Amino acid sequence: MLLAVLIALVVILAGTTAYFALRPAGTAGGTVTYVIGVEIAVSGPYAADGPLRRDGAFLAINQMNAQLQAAGSPIRFERVHVDSEGTAARAIAQFESLVAAGVQVVVGPLSSAEVGAIAPLADTNRVVAISPSATAPRLALDDFVFRVAPNDAFQARALTTLLDSFGITKVAVMARDDDYGRGIANLTESILEAAPYNGQVERVMYSTTTTDYSADVGVLSTRVSSFGTGLDRAVLLVAFEDDGIAILNLARQDNALSAVRWFGSESVKRPKFLDASTPTEIKDFLVARNLTGFFPSPQRSPVVEKFEADYLAAYGRAPSPYAYYSYDAAMLAMLSILRAGVYDGAAIRSVLPEVGRTYIGASGHKVFDQYGDYAAADYRIWHVTLDASTYAFTEIGTWFYASDTIAWD
């Protein structure tokens, strides 16, 4: 029902002339198909979570086509998926293949490194890219890239407010040495050290190409020990699944790292950290250390609940956190084509901010700032819990960006 209303709204706003302009000459009475590129990694660092994000975009396209058919519209959207493999080089190659095929709007890529790599191509070719999950602050540019997830400047503010609420003033950051990890580490450090209590931050940046984290975890242990023995110490982990799980497996066996509270970036809230494939000892460590973090989740609403029910019905599994964002990225791409009245990247780019202003989706209200980024977001606070034999990311409060305050559930 919501989707039908949104489509009707876009048609009304675009006007009858614009709507019929979507029919190319010589296709009267036939189906008009527009391609949505889906450049979402389903291998490499996204082998576990990538398919769940991809399926969010697929669900949006399937639902839109069903609604258009039910409305008697000749328009259909075709998805073309390419696997960027989570690397900048492959992201460039796959984006170039979509451009060569005439694609004018792409859902993806996922990571900040990938988006940074394809951004010049998007600008040069005037092709819109809508990333569901690139969050590095350095990508806030006036270009053809839009981001439906908030950049990490919000997350860093939320994290430091949370740390302050627990009396944490000394933080050892263990982070990926990439755009994402450096962004969160830099912001967290600058905010904490500028605080009235003169917070202390020690950073351990680990290579994203290694598989042996023992030396890095050893350095982390030393940094934590240098803070003394007070309750004002903590570790902040900024990691993906495979590297994060390997780091945690080493940390749980270290006395210093087993004696402090742990916090995690939003990337740690991925299903694999708690699923059956992860050793119980690691999950027990997360519970014992009360691993706590944030994710930019919307408040519960009928829109969110409908998406979750539809996703479960379609795929037989619950969506991962960023599947909500890939669904909205695809929906915004299609609604913008309808609104623009023409399959052209520049036209799609020009109307997308207004479409976002009137769109409330699975991941919230998609208002964009002057850089085409999600303008603002509240963050839900989660921590890892164990109920009987079930491990879960349990939400316990909300950080509100407008007031920089926390309200506990």
C-alpha positions as a printed Julia matrix, in Angstrom:
409×3 Matrix{Float64}:
  0.0     0.0     0.0
  2.78    2.45    0.92
  4.61    1.71   -2.31
  1.47    2.34   -4.35
  0.98    5.67   -2.6
  4.59    6.67   -3.26
  4.3     5.8    -6.95
  1.08    7.76   -7.23
  2.69   10.71   -5.49
  5.64   10.7    -7.86
  3.37   10.51  -10.91
  1.24   13.4    -9.61
  4.3    15.52   -8.82
  5.96   14.75  -12.15
  2.81   15.48  -14.13
  1.14   13.62  -16.97
  3.48   15.0   -19.62
  6.59   13.79  -17.77
  5.03   10.38  -17.19
  4.34    9.76  -20.85
  7.77   11.11  -21.73
  9.09    7.83  -20.31
  7.75    6.04  -23.39
 10.45    6.03  -26.12
  9.23    6.63  -29.67
  7.86    3.53  -31.37
  7.01    1.67  -28.18
  3.39    2.79  -27.75
  1.47   -0.01  -26.09
  4.62   -2.01  -25.34
  6.72   -2.45  -22.23
  9.34    0.19  -21.49
 12.27   -1.17  -19.47
 14.81    0.83  -17.49
 17.92   -0.72  -16.0
 18.97   -0.36  -12.38
 22.6    -1.29  -11.91
 23.23   -3.09   -8.62
 26.92   -2.98   -7.77
 26.92   -4.78   -4.46
 29.77   -7.03   -3.37
 28.8   -10.6    -2.51
 32.32  -11.96   -2.12
 35.55  -10.99   -0.38
 34.87   -9.0     2.82
 31.15   -8.98    1.99
 30.73  -12.71    1.35
 28.48  -13.07    4.39
 26.54   -9.8     4.5
 26.67   -8.73    0.85
 24.0   -11.16   -0.39
 21.58   -9.88    2.28
 22.17   -6.28    1.18
 21.82   -7.23   -2.5
 18.51   -8.93   -1.77
 17.19   -5.73   -0.18
 17.7    -3.96   -3.51
 16.22   -6.89   -5.42
 13.12   -6.84   -3.2
 12.53   -3.15   -3.96
 12.78   -3.73   -7.72
 10.46   -6.75   -7.59
  7.9    -4.84   -5.56
  8.02   -1.79   -7.82
  7.48   -3.93  -10.92
  4.52   -5.66   -9.28
  2.96   -2.32   -8.4
  3.52   -0.92  -11.89
  1.97   -4.01  -13.45
 -1.02   -3.81  -11.12
 -1.47   -0.16  -12.07
 -1.45   -1.0   -15.78
  1.78    0.91  -16.41
  4.0    -0.15  -19.34
  7.13    0.68  -17.33
  9.34   -2.03  -15.85
 12.7    -1.93  -14.08
 15.38   -4.49  -14.84
 18.17   -5.18  -12.39
 21.71   -5.91  -13.5
 23.88   -7.1   -10.63
 27.68   -7.01  -10.67
 29.98   -8.14   -7.86
 32.57   -5.52   -6.96
 34.21   -8.02   -4.59
 34.7    -5.29   -1.99
 37.82   -3.83   -3.63
 38.44   -0.45   -5.22
 40.0    -1.92   -8.37
 37.12   -4.3    -9.0
 34.58   -1.58   -8.17
 36.06    0.58  -10.93
 36.01   -2.26  -13.46
 32.42   -3.21  -12.68
 31.22    0.39  -12.68
 32.85    0.89  -16.08
 31.02   -2.18  -17.39
 27.68   -0.73  -16.27
 28.48    2.64  -17.84
 29.45    0.94  -21.1
 26.09   -0.83  -21.09
 24.29    2.53  -20.83
 23.21    2.26  -17.2
 22.31    5.7   -15.8
 21.82    4.9   -12.11
 23.63    2.4    -9.9
 22.75    1.12   -6.43
 26.14    0.78   -4.74
 28.95    0.24   -4.19
 29.01   -0.64   -0.5
 32.29    0.48    1.05
 33.83    3.91    1.33
 36.96    2.78   -0.52
 34.85    1.51   -3.44
 32.73    4.65   -3.59
 35.79    6.88   -3.48
 37.23    4.92   -6.39
 34.17    5.14   -8.66
 33.16    8.72   -7.8
 35.28   10.31  -10.57
 33.76    7.88  -13.09
 30.27    8.75  -11.93
 31.0    12.46  -12.4
 32.71   12.09  -15.78
 29.95    9.9   -17.21
 27.11   11.69  -15.4
 25.85    8.44  -13.91
 24.21    8.47  -10.48
 25.55    6.12   -7.8
 23.5     5.61   -4.62
 25.52    3.86   -1.94
 23.64    2.02    0.82
 26.54    1.93    3.26
 29.6     4.09    2.44
 30.02    6.31    5.49
 33.5     7.91    5.38
 33.27   11.69    6.02
 35.78   12.45    3.23
 33.17   11.41    0.64
 30.99   14.44    1.43
 31.42   16.04   -1.99
 29.22   17.78   -4.55
 29.15   14.97   -7.09
 26.97   12.29   -8.69
 27.25   10.06   -5.61
 24.42    9.92   -3.06
 24.6     8.12    0.27
 21.48    6.91    2.03
 23.36    6.0     5.23
 24.71    8.83    7.4
 28.42    9.55    7.38
 30.49    8.64   10.39
 30.66   12.17   11.78
 27.3    11.35   13.38
 28.48    7.99   14.68
 31.61    9.5    16.24
 29.49   12.07   18.09
 27.17    9.32   19.29
 30.04    7.12   20.42
 31.79    9.84   22.39
 28.53   10.85   24.09
 27.96    7.21   25.02
 31.51    6.84   26.37
 31.05    9.97   28.44
 27.79    8.62   29.9
 29.72    5.59   31.22
 32.62    7.66   32.54
 35.01    6.31   29.88
 37.86    8.77   29.28
 40.62    6.45   28.01
 39.99    4.54   24.78
 42.16    2.18   22.77
 40.86    2.11   19.2
 41.48   -1.06   17.18
 40.52   -0.14   13.62
 40.86   -1.15    9.99
 43.49    0.92    8.22
 41.15    2.07    5.46
 38.88    5.04    4.8
 36.21    3.68    7.1
 38.45    2.79   10.03
 40.6     5.9     9.79
 37.53    8.11    9.6
 35.99    6.8    12.82
 39.34    6.67   14.63
 40.24   10.24   13.65
 36.86   11.67   14.61
 36.68    9.79   17.91
 40.18   10.9    18.83
 39.58   14.54   17.98
 36.31   14.73   19.94
 37.58   12.9    23.02
 40.84   14.8    23.25
 39.0    18.12   22.9
 36.55   17.22   25.69
 36.75   19.11   29.02
 38.1    15.99   30.73
 40.97   15.73   28.18
 40.26   12.21   27.04
 43.08    9.88   26.03
 43.04    7.88   22.8
 45.53    5.26   21.63
 45.13    3.88   18.13
 46.1     0.53   16.63
 45.45    0.56   12.87
 45.7    -2.88   11.29
 46.19   -3.81    7.64
 43.1    -4.92    5.73
 45.19   -7.4     3.73
 46.65   -9.41    6.62
 45.13  -12.48    8.25
 47.48  -12.55   11.25
 46.43  -10.02   13.89
 48.51  -11.35   16.79
 51.05   -8.51   16.72
 48.31   -5.88   16.5
 46.37   -7.42   19.38
 49.58   -7.5    21.4
 50.05   -3.77   20.82
 46.41   -3.18   21.77
 46.94   -5.04   25.03
 49.97   -2.9    25.83
 48.07    0.32   25.09
 45.18   -0.72   27.34
 47.58   -1.65   30.14
 49.19    1.79   29.87
 45.86    3.32   30.93
 46.13    1.79   34.41
 43.44   -0.27   36.12
 40.47    2.07   36.45
 36.92    1.66   35.15
 37.49    4.63   32.84
 39.2     2.41   30.21
 37.67    0.78   27.12
 38.38   -0.69   23.69
 36.63    0.51   20.53
 36.64   -2.08   17.72
 36.16   -0.89   14.14
 36.12   -4.08   12.06
 34.28   -6.25    9.55
 33.31   -9.88   10.11
 36.38  -11.99    9.32
 38.98   -9.59   10.7
 36.81   -8.69   13.68
 36.14  -12.29   14.68
 39.83  -13.16   14.39
 40.78  -10.17   16.55
 38.17  -11.05   19.16
 39.4   -14.63   19.3
 42.86  -13.37   20.24
 41.56  -10.68   22.6
 39.5   -13.11   24.66
 42.73  -14.92   25.56
 44.47  -11.75   26.74
 44.19  -10.76   30.41
 44.35   -6.99   29.88
 41.78   -7.03   27.07
 39.47   -9.28   29.07
 39.38   -6.78   31.94
 37.88   -3.75   30.15
 34.6    -2.87   28.5
 34.37   -3.12   24.7
 32.5    -0.94   22.24
 31.96   -1.54   18.53
 31.33    0.5    15.42
 28.15   -0.04   13.42
 30.03   -2.54   11.19
 30.25   -4.94   14.15
 26.46   -5.27   14.16
 26.47   -7.94   11.47
 24.78  -11.32   11.86
 27.96  -13.37   11.43
 29.4   -12.09   14.71
 26.68  -13.98   16.57
 25.65  -16.81   14.26
 26.33  -20.53   14.66
 29.57  -20.36   12.66
 31.24  -18.16   15.3
 32.73  -20.08   18.26
 30.78  -19.86   21.49
 33.89  -18.65   23.32
 33.98  -15.5    21.19
 30.28  -14.78   21.67
 30.64  -15.32   25.41
 33.5   -12.82   25.4
 31.23  -10.23   23.73
 28.58  -10.8    26.4
 31.11  -10.66   29.23
 32.66   -7.44   27.92
 29.15   -6.03   27.33
 30.03   -5.08   23.74
 27.98   -1.97   22.98
 27.57    0.15   19.88
 25.3     2.04   17.55
 23.46    1.6    14.31
 21.5     4.3    12.43
 18.19    2.47   12.7
 14.79    4.13   12.35
 12.28    3.84   15.15
  9.82    0.99   14.8
  7.0     1.86   12.42
  4.54    0.15   10.05
  6.94    0.91    7.17
  9.82   -0.88    8.89
  7.66   -3.81    9.94
  6.24   -4.24    6.43
  9.72   -4.31    4.92
 10.89   -6.9     7.44
  7.85   -9.1     6.83
  8.22   -8.85    3.04
 11.95   -9.61    3.18
 11.38  -12.64    5.39
  8.61  -13.9     3.11
 10.75  -13.43    0.0
 14.02  -14.92    1.24
 13.21  -16.99    4.31
 15.58  -14.99    6.51
 15.62  -11.67    8.32
 17.34   -8.69    6.68
 20.74   -7.61    7.92
 20.98   -3.97    9.12
 22.18   -2.51    5.83
 19.6    -4.42    3.76
 17.14   -1.71    4.86
 19.39    0.88    3.22
 19.92   -1.03   -0.02
 16.14   -1.41   -0.32
 15.71    2.35    0.01
 18.58    3.09   -2.38
 16.9     1.02   -5.09
 13.5     2.51   -4.37
 14.89    6.06   -4.58
 16.6     5.24   -7.88
 13.34    4.05   -9.43
 11.18    6.83   -8.02
 13.68    9.37   -9.31
 13.49    7.96  -12.84
  9.71    8.21  -12.66
  9.95   11.74  -11.32
 12.57   12.85  -13.89
 10.51   11.55  -16.78
 13.64   10.52  -18.63
 16.34    7.87  -18.22
 19.26   10.26  -17.88
 21.81   10.48  -15.06
 21.87   14.27  -14.89
 18.08   14.46  -14.75
 17.91   11.71  -12.13
 20.51   13.54  -10.04
 18.55   16.79  -10.22
 15.31   15.31   -8.86
 16.69   12.8    -6.37
 16.95   15.25   -3.44
 13.28   16.21   -3.79
 12.25   12.56   -4.09
 14.2    11.87   -0.89
 12.51   14.75    0.89
  9.1    13.12    0.35
 10.22    9.51    0.88
 10.01    7.63    4.17
 11.41    4.16    3.77
 12.72    1.12    5.61
 15.73    3.07    6.87
 13.88    6.29    7.62
 13.2     9.67    6.05
 15.72   10.22    3.27
 16.51   13.92    3.44
 19.8    14.76    1.67
 22.21   17.58    2.41
 24.04   19.74   -0.13
 26.49   16.9    -0.81
 23.86   14.27   -1.58
 24.41   12.63    1.81
 21.82   11.55    4.36
 21.4    14.83    6.22
 20.86   13.54    9.76
 20.15   10.39   11.69
 19.38    9.19   15.17
 21.27    6.08   16.27
 19.9     3.12   18.19
 22.16    1.76   20.93
 22.66   -2.0    21.08
 24.63   -4.43   23.19
 25.27   -8.15   22.93
 23.09  -10.33   25.14
 22.59  -14.02   25.86
 19.1   -15.32   26.62
 19.17  -19.06   27.32
 21.16  -20.19   24.25
 20.34  -17.24   21.99
 22.87  -14.48   21.38
 21.48  -11.2    20.1
 22.14   -7.54   19.4
 19.6    -6.08   21.82
 18.61   -2.43   21.46
 18.61   -0.44   24.69
 18.34    3.25   23.81
 18.59    6.05   21.25
 21.09    8.8    20.59
 19.37   11.89   19.15
 21.54   13.88   16.75
 19.61   17.16   17.21
 20.35   17.37   20.93
 23.36   15.05   21.21
 21.59   13.26   24.05
 20.77    9.65   24.9
 17.39    8.29   25.98
 17.4     4.78   27.42
 14.55    2.37   26.68
